[in-house]
Amino acid sequence: MTEPAIRFLAITGMSGAGRRSAAHTLEDLGWYVADNLPPTMLPAFVDTAAAAGYDRVAVVLDVRTRAEFDDIPAAFDALQAKGILPQILFIEASDAVIVRRQESVRRPHPLQGDGALLDGIRREREMLATLRAAADMVVDTSDLNVHQLANKVAYAFNSSDDRELKLTLMSFGFKNGLPIDADMVLDVRFLPNPHWVPELRPQTGLSQAVSRYVLGQDAAQAWLDGVIETLHAVLPGYVQEGKRHATVAIGCTGGKHRSTAMTEELASRLRDEGVAVHVEHRDLGLE
């Protein structure tokens, strides 16, 4: 008997990073979501959900399962034996942000025990390292509010078409750190910096003046052509390997001029080719 087609998503990540908010967003999108289900129950859960007519199910899996946490790989193997490819959404945040959030709700970390909060966070990162490495999508919520997180999750998982790759282009500033949820990081600091042009300094890459200045460089056009060619090779490979979400981060010094203008132009070119693209400017509002 052929199993009904069903899409399965594991929501995991750090305690306090926003797993529950991501789960609520998926529920609003029509997914059937279970929280803290023992991994050994996943095959039976998927069977029950499929029999009830659900075609998209998600389960929050995290270190609260403790002893059964190590059963996750075997459970995923059992799902694959049914023809179901598990996808993983990993919710991440910095140690400082997690400490602040955990202290605000006045709840101990599930792995804290008799030690300090940071001890629990360190143990959790170690336990989750393999899942994070295998994740289809990593979302860093350190600088996101619940609405921004919901928008990211909705963009990635609102479609019922499991074959469509969702591409996010993100501009950022190297001085503010690399985006830890990027699949590919590109550098446009080789271009002349509009920051040193007095009339352009207070503007951003979203303005026509800065965009013309940046895109008017011969090197900018050659770079864009090269990136498009690279993505033509990479994106189909992502889909073939079961990856449905990819983030390409484009950085300059501050994330205000060059990276913003180049991100917008790259998005425009890809959309003209029919690629679904979401654009984020991580550091545009930062000084």
C-alpha positions in Angstrom: 0.0 0.0 0.0 1.4 3.4 -1.0 1.7 5.9 1.8 -0.2 9.2 1.3 2.0 12.1 0.3 2.7 14.2 3.4 5.2 16.9 4.2 7.0 16.6 7.6 8.9 19.4 9.3 10.9 19.2 12.6 11.0 22.4 14.5 14.1 22.5 16.7 16.7 24.8 18.1 17.7 26.6 21.2 15.5 27.1 24.2 14.3 30.7 24.3 15.1 31.3 20.6 11.5 31.2 19.4 10.5 27.6 18.6 7.0 28.0 20.0 6.5 31.2 18.0 7.5 29.4 14.8 5.1 26.5 15.7 2.3 29.0 16.2 3.0 30.6 12.8 2.9 27.2 11.1 -0.5 26.4 12.8 -1.8 29.7 11.4 -0.7 28.5 8.0 -2.7 25.4 8.2 0.0 22.9 9.4 -0.9 20.3 12.0 1.7 20.9 14.8 2.6 18.7 17.8 4.9 20.0 20.6 7.5 17.9 22.5 6.5 14.6 21.0 8.9 11.7 21.8 10.9 10.9 18.6 9.9 7.2 18.7 6.3 8.2 18.2 7.0 10.1 14.9 6.2 7.3 12.4 2.9 6.6 14.1 2.0 10.3 14.4 2.6 10.8 10.7 0.5 7.8 9.9 -2.4 9.1 12.0 -2.1 12.6 10.6 -2.2 11.3 7.0 -5.2 9.1 7.8 -7.0 12.2 9.1 -6.3 14.0 5.8 -3.4 16.3 6.9 -0.8 16.8 4.2 1.5 19.1 6.2 2.6 18.2 9.8 5.3 19.6 12.1 6.7 18.5 15.4 8.7 20.5 17.9 11.7 18.4 18.8 14.1 19.6 21.4 16.2 18.6 24.5 13.1 18.4 26.7 12.8 14.8 25.5 16.2 14.2 27.2 16.7 10.4 27.2 14.8 10.0 23.9 16.6 12.8 22.1 19.2 10.3 20.7 16.3 8.5 19.0 15.7 11.3 16.5 18.0 9.9 13.7 16.3 6.4 13.9 12.9 8.1 13.8 13.9 10.1 10.7 15.2 6.9 9.0 11.8 5.3 9.7 10.1 8.3 8.0 12.4 8.1 5.0 11.5 4.4 4.7 7.9 5.6 4.2 9.0 7.9 1.4 8.8 11.0 3.6 11.8 13.4 3.6 12.0 15.1 7.0 12.8 18.8 6.8 14.4 20.6 9.7 13.8 24.2 10.8 16.4 25.3 13.4 15.7 28.4 15.5 18.9 30.0 16.8 19.9 32.9 19.0 23.0 34.2 20.7 23.9 33.2 24.3 23.3 36.8 25.5 19.8 36.9 24.0 18.9 33.5 25.3 20.0 34.5 28.8 18.0 37.7 28.7 14.9 35.8 27.5 15.2 33.0 30.0 15.6 35.4 32.8 12.6 37.4 31.7 10.3 34.4 31.9 12.0 33.3 35.2 12.2 29.6 34.1 15.3 27.4 34.4 16.9 26.1 31.3 16.0 22.4 30.7 19.6 21.3 30.9 20.8 23.8 33.6 20.5 21.4 36.5 22.4 22.7 39.5 24.7 24.8 37.4 24.6 28.2 35.8 22.2 29.2 33.0 25.2 29.4 30.6 26.1 25.8 31.5 22.7 24.7 30.3 23.0 26.7 27.1 26.4 25.2 26.3 25.1 21.6 26.9 22.1 22.3 24.6 24.3 23.6 21.8 26.4 20.5 22.0 23.3 18.2 21.9 21.8 20.1 19.0 25.0 20.4 16.9 24.2 17.5 14.6 20.6 18.7 13.9 21.8 22.3 13.3 24.3 21.0 10.7 21.6 19.0 9.0 19.0 21.8 9.1 17.3 22.9 5.9 16.7 26.4 7.3 18.4 28.2 10.2 16.8 31.3 11.6 18.8 33.6 13.9 16.3 35.4 16.1 18.8 37.5 18.1 17.7 40.7 16.4 14.2 39.6 15.4 10.8 40.3 17.1 8.0 37.7 17.0 6.5 39.3 13.9 9.7 39.3 11.9 10.2 35.6 12.8 6.7 34.8 11.8 7.3 36.5 8.4 10.4 34.4 7.8 8.6 31.2 8.6 5.6 32.1 6.6 7.7 32.9 3.5 9.5 29.6 3.7 6.6 27.3 4.6 3.4 28.8 3.4 3.5 27.1 0.0 2.0 23.6 -0.3 4.5 22.9 -3.2 7.4 21.1 -1.6 9.4 21.3 -4.8 9.8 25.1 -4.9 12.9 26.6 -3.5 12.5 29.8 -1.5 15.5 32.1 -1.9 16.3 34.9 0.5 18.8 37.6 -0.4 20.1 39.5 2.6 22.3 42.5 2.7 24.5 43.0 5.8 27.5 44.8 7.1 30.7 42.9 7.9 31.4 45.3 10.8 28.2 43.9 12.5 29.2 40.3 12.1 28.4 37.5 9.6 24.8 36.3 9.4 24.9 32.9 11.0 21.9 31.7 9.1 23.4 32.3 5.6 24.0 29.4 3.2 26.3 31.5 1.0 28.2 34.8 1.9 29.3 37.2 -0.9 31.5 40.2 -0.5 31.1 43.5 -2.4 33.6 45.5 -0.5 35.8 45.6 -3.7 33.5 48.3 -5.1 34.0 52.0 -4.4 32.3 53.0 -1.2 29.6 55.7 -1.5 30.2 56.5 2.1 33.2 58.7 1.0 31.0 60.7 -1.4 29.5 63.5 0.8 26.2 63.8 -1.0 25.7 60.0 -1.0 26.8 59.3 2.6 23.4 60.0 4.3 21.5 58.0 1.6 21.2 54.2 1.3 21.4 51.7 -1.5 17.6 52.0 -1.9 18.0 55.5 -3.3 18.4 56.0 -7.0 21.5 58.1 -6.6 23.4 55.5 -4.6 22.1 52.7 -6.8 23.3 54.4 -10.0 26.7 55.1 -8.4 27.2 51.4 -7.3 25.8 49.8 -10.4 27.6 52.2 -12.7 30.9 50.5 -11.8 32.1 48.0 -14.5 33.1 45.6 -11.7 29.5 45.6 -10.4 28.0 44.4 -13.6 30.7 41.7 -14.0 30.1 40.6 -10.4 26.3 40.3 -10.9 26.7 38.3 -14.1 29.1 35.9 -12.2 26.7 35.5 -9.3 23.8 34.8 -11.6 25.8 32.1 -13.4 26.8 30.6 -10.0 23.2 30.5 -8.8 22.1 28.9 -12.0 24.4 26.0 -11.1 23.7 25.9 -7.3 20.0 26.4 -6.9 18.9 23.3 -9.0 21.4 21.3 -6.9 19.8 22.5 -3.7 16.4 21.3 -4.9 17.8 17.9 -6.1 19.4 17.4 -2.6 16.1 18.2 -0.9 17.0 21.7 0.3 14.0 24.0 -0.1 15.3 27.2 1.6 18.5 29.1 0.9 19.8 32.4 2.1 22.5 34.3 0.1 24.0 37.1 2.2 25.7 40.0 0.4 28.0 42.1 2.6 29.8 45.4 2.5 31.4 47.3 5.4 28.3 48.8 7.1 25.4 47.1 5.1 24.0 50.5 4.1 25.2 51.3 0.5 26.9 48.8 -1.7 25.4 45.6 -0.3 21.9 47.1 -0.3 22.1 48.3 -3.9 23.6 45.0 -5.2 21.1 42.9 -3.3 18.2 44.8 -4.8 19.6 44.5 -8.3 20.3 40.8 -8.0 16.8 40.2 -6.7 15.4 42.1 -9.6 17.3 40.1 -12.2 16.4 36.8 -10.5 12.7 37.8 -10.4 12.8 38.5 -14.1 13.9 34.9 -14.6 10.9 33.7 -12.5 12.9 32.9 -9.3 10.9 33.5 -6.0 13.0 35.9 -4.1 12.6 37.5 -0.7 14.8 40.5 0.2 16.1 41.5 3.7 18.4 44.3 4.6 19.7 43.3 8.0 21.8 46.3 9.0 20.1 49.1 7.0 18.8 50.8 10.1 22.1 50.6 12.0 24.7 53.2 12.3 
